[in-house]
């Protein structure tokens, strides 16, 4: 490609100081729904283990309506008028297999309590109305949690720490357009109050939270941005939710939100969310950006451009005010939101290797000082130190220009360097003098 020949005029100098510890490498390398090929066997889950994926968020699992068998409360408890205390009224069969498949590979489920998105509610909606009885819905969720963590109803004692109440209840400004919640946002907040108080009282050791905001990050106010009605609605809902849970003393162990912005816009958005959580009196509530994919585009699938954007985002999260994150998502499908696996070959796309690279930072464990010295550079970087003194440094360049750089490791020798770019996929290479266009590298000592 012609733009491969461009070179950034400025030179980046990356200086790593392993003596300056910054804290742990964060679990920002989670994924959304896992790559399901069969509802009873999971031959692709090993890829998640091999990439060190810490958790998989269970939302939209299996496609429309949760494939009618997975995760969604209407799939687990099919008759809302039935007795919620009777184990025989629950259908855990396929979700048991799914969660068992994840746990067997060391992947912790992140459980969304609610329903899968229904993309055309203006034609007809099926299961996205507010529950008829909020208290009963909360008790149903309680039994789901007991099944998977306390052995209820011939269940299990899995480690599942995060339980998220619904998904994107403020997706559109009118109930008729909203694909996830056919009700007002005020109704959702009442559901959150009832469910969070009930579940936290029943399980004080688990993390109960939400609200899986659709676009608070993208909707954040800035001087050069003129929001439309939908974005204004989403922003108003964010602030309403914070006021509501404060006034009603609702528990919240994490705040989850979503953004599909490009890499360059993400810093403003994640800063905005953190700033306003702090201002609202929640400085200790961690954030989970559990749906993200930079500027989704079907033509990016499998490309080095998407891989470099994904790598840059992981590094941005590690260095910014995000506590955990999950890309949307890890399905093996043909849709725009399927960045990690090729549905024709059942093999990884280039973007998958960004997670493999980031896992090398996670395996070292301790993030260390990694500063960029340059008047301008779009190189993203992070470094980590292991208990044995080894270093791993990850660098990403998501631009169409090569970026000259110098990596200062304080005299420590580079033992291995691997690269992903337009022509190479996780190949060993000598440490390059320039980071190629649309690329990332992992350097190990």
Residue, then its C-alpha position, 0 to 999 in steps of 0.5 A: x500500500x502506498x501509505x506504508x512508505x510514509x514516515x512520521x517526521x518526529x522520533x519517539x524515545x521510549x524510556x523504561x524504568x523498571x525500578x519505578x513500579x506503577x501498580x498491577x497490570x490491569x485486567x483490561x483484556x477481557x472479552x465479551x461473549x466467547x467464540x461459540x461454535x456448538x451449544x454443547x462443545x467449545x473447541x475454540x475456548x482454548x484460544x482464550x486461555x492461551x491469550x490469558x483472557x481473565x474474564x468473558x462478559x456474558x451478554x448477547x450470548x449466542x445471538x438473538x434472544x440468547x439463542x433461546x437457551x443461554x444466560x438471559x433471565x427469560x431463558x433461565x426462568x421461562x414462566x415469570x408467573x411460576x414459583x421462583x423458589x422451585x428449582x424445577x422452574x429453572x432451565x440451566x442446562x445449556x448455560x451450565x455447559x457454557x459456563x463450565x466450558x469457560x471455567x475449564x479454561x480458567x476464564x471467569x464469567x462476568x454475568x449480565x442479568x437481563x436480556x439480549x438486545x432486540x434490534x428491531x423493537x419498533x417492528x415487535x418486541x418480545x422480552x425487553x419490557x420491564x419485569x412485571x414484579x421487580x422484587x420477584x425478578x430480583x429473587x429469580x436473579x438470587x436463585x441464578x446466583x445461588x445455582x452458579x456459586x452456592x450449588x443450589x438446584x444441583x448447581x456449582x460453586x464457580x468463581x463468578x464475582x461480577x453480576x451486572x443488572x441489565x444492559x444499556x437501558x438508556x440506548x435510545x431516548x424513547x421506549x419505542x426505539x430502545x432495543x434493550x429496555x422498553x421503559x423509562x430510565x426512571x423505571x430502570x433506576x427503580x429496578x436497579x434499586x430493588x435488585x441491587x439492594x436485594x442481591x447485595x444483602x444476599x451476597x455481600x461478598x459479590x460485586x453487584x453493579x451496572x448500568x452498562x451505559x450505552x454511550x455516556x463516554x461518547x456523549x460526554x460534553x466538550x466544546x467542539x461537540x454538538x450532541x444530538x437528542x440521543x446523546x443528550x439523553x444518554x448523558x442525562x441518564x448517566x447523571x440521573x443514575x448517579x443522583x438516584x443511587x446516592x439519594x436512595x443509598x443503592x449499592x454499586x460495586x462497579x460502574x460499567x459503560x460502553x464506547x465504540x469511539x476511535x482511539x483518539x477520542x477515548x482518553x477524553x471519554x474515560x476521563x469524563x466518566x472517572x471525573x464525574x463518578x468521583x464528583x458524585x461521591x464514588x471515587x472508590x467505585x471501579x469502572x469497567x468499560x465492558x463493550x469497546x471496539x475502536x470505530x467498528x468497520x466491517x472492512x477492518x476485520x482481520x486487518x493490521x489496522x484493526x489489530x493496531x487499534x486494538x493494541x493501542x486501546x489496551x495500552x491506553x486502558x492500562x495507562x488511563x482511568x479504566x479498571x477493567x475492560x472487555x472488547x465486544x466481542x470474542x464471537x466467531x462470526x461474520x458481523x462487524x463486531x467480531x474482531x478476534x476470530x475468522x468464521x471461515x477458518x475458525x482461526x484468530x484474526x490479527x487483532x487476537x494477537x494484541x491480547x496475546x501480547x498484552x498477556x505477556x505484560x499481565x504475566x509479569x504482573x507489575x506495571x513500571x514506568x514507561x515514558x515517551x519522550x517526543x514532541x509528537x508521536x502516536x506510539x502507545x506503550x506500556x511495560x511490566x516487570x516480572x518477579x524474576x526481573x524480566x521485562x515485557x514492553x508493548x508498543x503500538x502504532x495505529x497510524x498509516x505512517x512509520x514512526x522512528x523510535x528508540x527504546x531505552x531499557x537502561x542497558x538491558x538486552x532484548x532477548x525477543x521481539x515479535x511483531x504484527x503488521x500488514x505483512x506479518x502476524x506474530x512473527x519474530x523480528x529484530x527490534x526495528x528502528x521504526x514501528x511500521x504503519x498499523x503495527x504493534x510489537x512485544x519486546x521481552x528481556 
